[in-house]
Amino acid sequence: MSGSKRIEWIDVAKGVGIVLVSFGHLRNGDGESVWLPALDVPIDAIYLFHMPLFFLLGGLTFSRRGGFKAFLARKAKTLLVPYYVFSLYFLAKPFAILLIPSMRATFQTSHDYGIAHQFLDVLVMGNGLWFLMAFFVGECLMYGLTSLTDDGRVLAAIGMASVILSTFVSSQTGWPALPFQIVAGVKAAGYMCVGYVLKEWLKTIPRRRAGVSSACAAIVFLTLAVPAVAGIIPDGPALLTASVAAAFLGTFAVIWLCIAVGSCRMLAYIGRYSLVYYALNALTLNIMKIGLFRVIGINVASTPWFSQLLAGLAATALALVLLTLANLFIQRWMWWAIGKKHPKQAPK
């Protein structure tokens, strides 16, 4: 959307999503909580809904304008190009470990960083900045679905079925992985369908009602999320149902809260440039964690959860400051990497 047509609460919601992504990246490698173990459960709960939030917001802003050729070119420039440019960070890791084997301990992960495996993982499987690849697949699926039907009930049914099916498939171990984040792309399209169907209703909901709805959704979310991430709910249909319900409840709790708030310049700024904030998030949080917990030597791993929460919030805030500086650089000097025109050619 152009600057004049932007809906601020959508940008605010994206900004909240980026803050949650940053907080989630306080973990290390493949999910090991080394420096802030008390934050394990809260981060697990956040992971239930922070990416569905972005997917559903994508449905609110989805457009087929310009026809399929223009649509595909636009999405390739704004999603695939950033994916491959900024995923080079993930390809740098195996070379760093090859040259300096002791760096494996710095990454605090058991992940296979063999060069051949990592190149396949990032370039073909889409496991670098996986969200961008999944979003691209989801957008392409949305183009096809909305071209076939504009019936809200049909799209909502397809969306819910896609979310449930993809959540089930992604929860299975031992199944062969599909390339280019296809399963995650189906899930993305599912949430986009729901957002696409509800966009007009969400744009007109009164702010006071949105605030009450957000509080109610948050309470119900916690009653489902805590047992799900704490292992109280056993694997199977019950956990699948709880996970999907929690994803929608957490997503709508944030959306309704942002509608109620209406305006927040800082979060709206982050949301407007969420592509850069996401693309450099893992790198920036790794720099911040190494700086705080290894170089400076801050050690709160054995302290009460509140101390760890304060340390985590501080690290997240500092990382967001670094990301803001990085965004200014990207917008000025690497505009081509995020699908934008040269600043001198961009419309005022």
C-alpha positions, 0 to 999 in steps of 0.5 A: 500500500502507498503511504497515503493508504496505510492503515496505522494499526496494521503497521503497529501490529507488524511492529508488535510482531517484530518485537515478539520475533526479537524476544524469541530470538533470545534463544540459541541455535536450534532452541536451546535456552542457554543464557536465559532458561527461565524464558523458555516457556514464554518464548514457546507460547510466543512461537505459537502465534507470532508468525501466524500474526504476520501471515494473517496480516498479509491477508489484510493487505493482499492484492492481485493488482497488475495481473499475475506477471506483475504480481509475481515480479513484485513478490519475487523482488520483495520476498525472494531477493531479500531471502537469498541476499540476507540468508547469506548470513546462514551460509557464512556460519559453516565457513566460520566453523570450518576455519575456526572450529571453536566457534561451534560453541559460540553458536550453542547448537547441535545443528549440522553446519557442514557446508554441503548440508547448509547450502542445500538447507538454505538455497533449496529447502528454504531454511534460511529466513524461512518466513520470507520463502513461506510468505512467497509461497503463501502469496502465490497460493492466495493469488490462485485461490482468490482468482478461483473464488471470492466467496468468503465462506469458501475461502475461510473454509479452505483457510482453516483446512490449510492451517490444520493440515499444515500444522499436522504435517509439520508436527510429524517427525520422520516425514520427508521435508518438502523444498522451498517451505511448501508446508509452511507456505500452505499454512501461510496461505491458510491464515492469509485466507482468514485475514482476507475474509475478515479484513473489512470487518476488522477495519470497522470494529470499534476501538473499545470493543476491540480492547475488550475482545483483546483482553478476552482472547489473551485470557483464553490464549493463556489457558490453552498455551500454557498447558500446550507448551508445558507438556500437560496436553499430550501429543495427538488431536488434543495438542493439535487443536489447542495449538491451532486455537492458541495461534488464532487467539494470540493473533487476534489478541494482538490485532484487537489490541492494536486496533484499540491502541490505534497509533504508536509511532515507534511500533508503526515505524518498525512495522512499516520496515518489518522486512529489514527488521526480520531479515537482520533479526537473527544476526543482530540478536546473536551479536547482542547475546554474544556481546552481553553474555560472553564478552561483557560476561553478564550471567543471569542463568541461575537467577530468578525468572524476573531477573532473566526477563529484565535481561531479555527485555534489555537485550531485545530493546538494544537489538531493536536499536541496532536494527533501526540503525541497520534499517537506515543503512539498508534503505539508503544503500541496499534498497535493491536488496529489499525490492525498492527503487533507488531513493532518488527514483522513489516517489515522494 
